[in-house]
Amino acid sequence: MDMNIEDVKSNSKTQRISAHSHVKGLGLNEEGIAEEIHQGLVGQKEAREAAGIIVDLIKMKKMSGRAMLFAGPPGTGKTAIALAISQELGTKVPFCPMVASEVYSSEVKKTEILMENFRRAIGLRVKEVKEVFEGEVLEITPAETDNPLGGYGKTISHVIIGLKTAKGTKQLKLDPSIYESLQRERVEIGDVIYIEANSGSVKRQGRCDTYATEYDLEAEEYVPLPKGDVHKKKEVVQDVTLHDLDAANARPQGGQDILSMMGQLLKPRKTEITDKLRMEINKIVNNYIDQGIAELVPGVLFIDEVHMLDIECFTYLHRALESTIAPIVIFATNRGKCVVRGTDDIVSPHGIPLDLLDRIMIIKTVPYRVEEIKEIVIIRAATERVMIEEDALDFLADIGVKTTLRYAVQLLNPASHLAKIYKANSIEIRMIREASELFHDAKASAVILSRPDAKFMK
């Protein structure tokens, strides 16, 4: 039987494209000056330069407990700049994005969700010196003994394991529970492993490279023979957030009896973490910091659509920002003057109470010009792998000025599909025009609703 390999399609996943996939950073040069088009961002130079100063201050740990607000009309790049800040900070600094409406839950209090996200945005870098046994496995000999409970079966009393490094060899007598870990990791003679002395956890690193010529073809990762002694000290740096510590300590350690097990099954899906527990964890964290074991890494909490928070949340935020352990909070809103949610008559800029607004640094974003909209459409077309002709690009930029940037960008995919139907290599102006006739924007829809002959229900 002949097998045709060419007919088999790859099942590898294609990268998903989101609204801000093209954003790779703030697009600043070495002096911190924003370039017109760089790293996926276009225009908004002042806002990007202000964000660059914020990033530098965060890296110097001089911004914790401060708040920022990106204020501007819809579709002016507020969320894009916030995500660019997270790209600039890298993976070592926690960045916790949320939308203000997430706080409204039937299971958990609003203030609890806010505090949970606050704690997610504060990192702790723990430096720990661990004693480990590392080397190539020379032997694994489990020692069996009669079952103490009776019967014919045998149980493992201990396991003898031989480890070899470039400097020497060592034989270890280990607990039977470590033998189970060795079996789970599928450790064989010739593998390179390390065993933590205090916890007994086993990690298989790969097969020793002395066995690299054992087979002509093998899907095995080969690692060199470890240097130094078998028993050594290793410095391990672990990054955790304060919320990770809260969640780990809040989980009740139930007993093995039936009542405890049933209680854990019937427990609600999400449990609140008490302030008392958080205070205890803060004490331990401060103790670690004083001893030099750990280092606090204040991250960023990004709250989009902040006008959706109510007066209770704003009051809580005010207190939380004043605490000794607080992240940098970045708000974003597209509202002008509006009523503060949760009140009947308090009108405030951006829907934020004046006392909180007074301690926020505000960064404004402005509507894009036609040339900037054109550049953004070019970047989005390249991200979505869509070919578009120059006259169609100009027409789409004009649509973006008359309607919104979001609407112009959203027309790209329907127009690209129309190009496939017409068997065209790239998007032409007629396809953009047809897509805009098929899909209305918000303004066009409002005009239809205002007509006297519109038969919509009121």
Secondary structure, 3 states (H helix, E strand, C coil): CCCCHHHCCCCCCCCCCCCCCCCCCCCECCCCCECCEECCEECCHHHHHHHHHHHHHHHCCCCCCCEEEEECCCCCCHHHHHHHHHHHHCCCCCEEEEEHHHHCCCCCCHHHHHHHHHHHCEEEEEEEEEEEEEEEEEEEEEEEEECCCCCCCEEEEEEEEEEECCCCEEEEEECHHHHHHHHHCCCCCCEEEEEECCCCCEEEEEEEHHHCCCCCCCCCCEECCCCCCCEEEEEEEEEEEHHHHHHHHHCCCCCCCHHHHHHHHHCCCCCCCCHHHHHHHHHHHHHHHHHCCEEEEECEEEEECHHHCEHHHHHHHHHHHCCCCCCEEEEEECCCEEECECCCCCEEECCCCHHHHCCEEEEECCCCCHHHHHHHHHHHHHHCCCCECHHHHHHHHHHHHHCCHHHHHHCHHHHHHHHHHCCCCCECHHHHHHHHHHCCCHHHHHHHHHCCCCCCCC
